[in-house]
Amino acid sequence: MTEVSSQVLSDSQGTATVFAGDYLNKLSGERIERECRAKLNAGYREIIVDFSGTELVNSIGISILMGVIDAASGIGAKVVFAEPNPMTTELFDMLGLTRHVEIRA
């Protein structure tokens, strides 16, 4: 089972980091979505989804990420994808997600 966790960074920008785990599918995607929405509802305005430990992202995971991006955009918040591997970065780019999020290496 993929472990999804979150961490609130103590800075004045209201940033929270959600760690995606090793495989982003429906189950882990729903956990990520819950974590992100909880942070947005708590007032955080920057959500960093950390993909440093993620090896694979499937289509349902992408769809769930798009929902997170839409929810954040709707309240003026920013979503950042941190440290995705090259294959995942290429997938995000091909599907147009990079037009809506910042990718941080």
C-alpha positions as CSV (number, residue, x, y, z in Angstrom):
1,M,0.0,0.0,0.0
2,T,1.3,3.4,-1.0
3,E,1.9,5.8,2.0
4,V,0.6,9.3,1.6
5,S,1.5,11.9,4.2
6,S,1.6,15.6,4.6
7,Q,3.7,18.1,6.4
8,V,3.1,21.8,7.1
9,L,6.2,23.9,6.5
10,S,6.5,26.8,8.9
11,D,6.7,29.8,6.7
12,S,4.8,33.0,6.3
13,Q,3.5,31.9,2.8
14,G,1.0,29.3,4.1
15,T,2.7,26.3,2.4
16,A,1.9,22.6,2.9
17,T,3.7,19.7,1.4
18,V,1.9,16.4,0.6
19,F,4.1,13.4,-0.1
20,A,2.7,11.3,-3.0
21,G,4.2,7.9,-2.1
22,D,5.6,5.4,-4.6
23,Y,2.6,4.8,-7.0
24,L,-0.1,7.3,-7.8
25,N,-3.3,5.4,-8.6
26,K,-7.0,5.7,-7.6
27,L,-6.5,4.8,-4.0
28,S,-3.4,6.9,-3.3
29,G,-4.7,9.6,-5.5
30,E,-7.8,9.9,-3.3
31,R,-5.6,10.1,-0.2
32,I,-3.6,12.9,-1.8
33,E,-6.8,14.7,-2.8
34,R,-8.1,14.5,0.8
35,E,-4.8,15.8,2.2
36,C,-4.7,18.7,-0.3
37,R,-8.3,19.7,0.1
38,A,-7.9,19.6,3.9
39,K,-4.9,21.9,3.6
40,L,-6.7,24.3,1.3
41,N,-9.7,24.4,3.6
42,A,-7.4,25.2,6.5
43,G,-6.2,28.3,4.6
44,Y,-2.9,27.1,3.0
45,R,-2.4,28.9,-0.3
46,E,0.5,26.8,-1.7
47,I,0.3,23.0,-1.9
48,I,3.5,21.2,-2.8
49,V,2.9,17.6,-4.0
50,D,6.3,15.9,-3.5
51,F,6.9,13.2,-6.1
52,S,10.4,12.4,-5.0
53,G,9.5,8.9,-4.0
54,T,7.0,8.3,-6.8
55,E,7.9,5.8,-9.5
56,L,4.6,5.5,-11.5
57,V,1.5,7.7,-12.1
58,N,-1.5,6.2,-13.8
59,S,-4.4,7.9,-15.7
60,I,-6.7,7.9,-12.7
61,G,-4.0,9.5,-10.6
62,I,-3.6,12.2,-13.3
63,S,-7.4,12.9,-13.2
64,I,-7.4,13.3,-9.5
65,L,-4.4,15.7,-9.6
66,M,-6.4,17.7,-12.2
67,G,-9.2,18.0,-9.6
68,V,-6.7,19.2,-7.0
69,I,-5.4,21.8,-9.4
70,D,-9.0,23.0,-10.2
71,A,-9.9,23.2,-6.5
72,A,-6.8,25.2,-5.7
73,S,-7.3,27.5,-8.7
74,G,-10.8,28.2,-7.6
75,I,-9.7,29.8,-4.4
76,G,-6.6,31.5,-5.7
77,A,-4.1,28.9,-4.4
78,K,-1.1,27.5,-6.1
79,V,-0.1,23.8,-6.7
80,V,3.5,22.9,-7.2
81,F,4.8,19.4,-8.2
82,A,8.2,18.8,-6.6
83,E,10.8,16.4,-7.8
84,P,8.9,14.2,-10.3
85,N,11.1,11.8,-12.1
86,P,11.9,12.5,-15.8
87,M,9.2,10.1,-17.1
88,T,6.5,11.6,-14.8
89,T,7.6,15.1,-15.8
90,E,7.2,14.2,-19.5
91,L,3.8,12.7,-18.8
92,F,2.7,15.9,-17.0
93,D,3.9,18.0,-19.9
94,M,2.2,15.8,-22.6
95,L,-1.1,16.0,-20.7
96,G,-0.8,19.8,-20.2
97,L,-0.6,19.8,-16.5
98,T,2.6,21.9,-16.6
99,R,0.5,24.8,-17.9
100,H,-1.3,24.9,-14.6
101,V,1.4,23.9,-12.0
102,E,5.0,24.8,-11.3
103,I,7.5,21.9,-11.6
104,R,10.4,22.1,-9.1
105,A,13.3,19.8,-9.6
